[in-house]
Amino acid sequence: MLQLLDKIKILNKYQKEISDLSSEERFNIFRICGVNHYEVTHSAILTELLSNNSSHNFGNKFFVAFLKILKRENLLSDDYHFSLEDMKVITEFSIGELGRIDIIIKNHNQCLIVENKIYANDQEEQLKRYETFAKNNFGDYKLFYLTLFGDEASENSSQDSNYTTVSYSHTIINWLERCVEISAKTPVIRETLIQYINHLKFLTNNTSLSKMNNEIIELLSQNDNIEATFTIGERLNDVKNHLINKILLPQLSDLCKELNLDNISEEYDRVNRSWAGFQFTHPEWKFFKIAFEFEARGLRNSIIGLTHINRDIRKDVTFEILKGKFNGKNDYWVWNDFPKYNSWNKDAMIAIQNGEMKNLFKAEIESILLKTQGLEM
């Protein structure tokens, strides 16, 4: 096993050298701005590109290219025709009690409905409700379920509705690459599209570095390495939990002492638990506590902010003020995305080990404390 680990270290060093030579995939304005798991942001981008009266000034060209890609990938029949007359592309389209459609492309008698899912869970009978709306209002409709990898919708959402799966990793990227060709002589639009493509490749593990990982996969798949590979793989989550529980938690406790807070977080399996995270209380606060949480199982989609200590106790005036100081909010939380390590993978584990993660927590907690100054917490 030691020989195998030595070989992997050599490959990792080689990959890092390649990565350091290329800034295209490392610098990305969409990633910098946190365009990761918020479906509404991706929907807004897609809507702007598909619209025939968009600021990109290419009219229907991007939309027509979208239809051609869907046909080429057998997601629409070759003889399908969508009338461009009176066409509108709308995001967050309200259909009353039936909900809000992420993206709808419609004319007087046809509609294409796109339910856009990045990481969020399906809602009850969501696709079924959208199909009901389409049947009642259009003679011809198509229902698409868009996810990073073309996953099927849950039975709870679809309820035997007639929908087609679409993926960012394949269909959307292929379409955007065609849009790059169309906009080749318009540098600002072309380069923005390339940035978005690179961001989607990052989200779907389709970057050049991801492809180079095939070398490691081939190495791990060799006969004399298989047993060691599975032994390491079976312990990977244990390693993550160890780093969090035995290294990060004590660091956070030290940080809390420095900032006059109490770390009320305990050791447990954060990797496999939904809504895992950390919580910190202030000795003078009666109603709120600082909380860090992963919105998705597997240490994904990290946020940090303030939540109520007791959900039965509400400080409405204070809470309304706090809502204006954070990017995210619901009935009990206000929060911002955690910086740099939105999902905790290898790099996040290294950051725990070298103390960088503790410093990120310190900066975020200090920022939160500044936001609460003068408020009855």
Buried (B, 14 or more C-beta within 10 A) or exposed (E): EEEBEEBBEEBEEEBEEEBEEEEEBEEBEBBEEBBBBBBEBBBBBBBBBBBBEBEBEBEBBBBBBBBEBBBBBEBBEEEEEBEEEEBEBBBEBEBEEBBEBBBBBBBEEBBBBBBBBBBBEBEEBBBBBBBBBBEEEBEBBBBBBBBBEBEEBBEBBBBEBEBBBBBBBBBBBBBBBBBBEBBEEBEEBBEBBBBBBBBBBBBBEBBBBEEBBEBBEEBBEEEEBEEBBEEBEEEEBEEBBBBBBEBBBEBBBEBBEEBEBBBEBEEEEBBEEEEBBBBBBBEEBEBBBBBBBBBBBBBBBBBBBBBBBEEEEEBEEBBEBBEEBBEBBEEEBBBBBBEEBBBBEEEBBEBBEEEBBBEBBBEBBEEBBEBBEEBEB
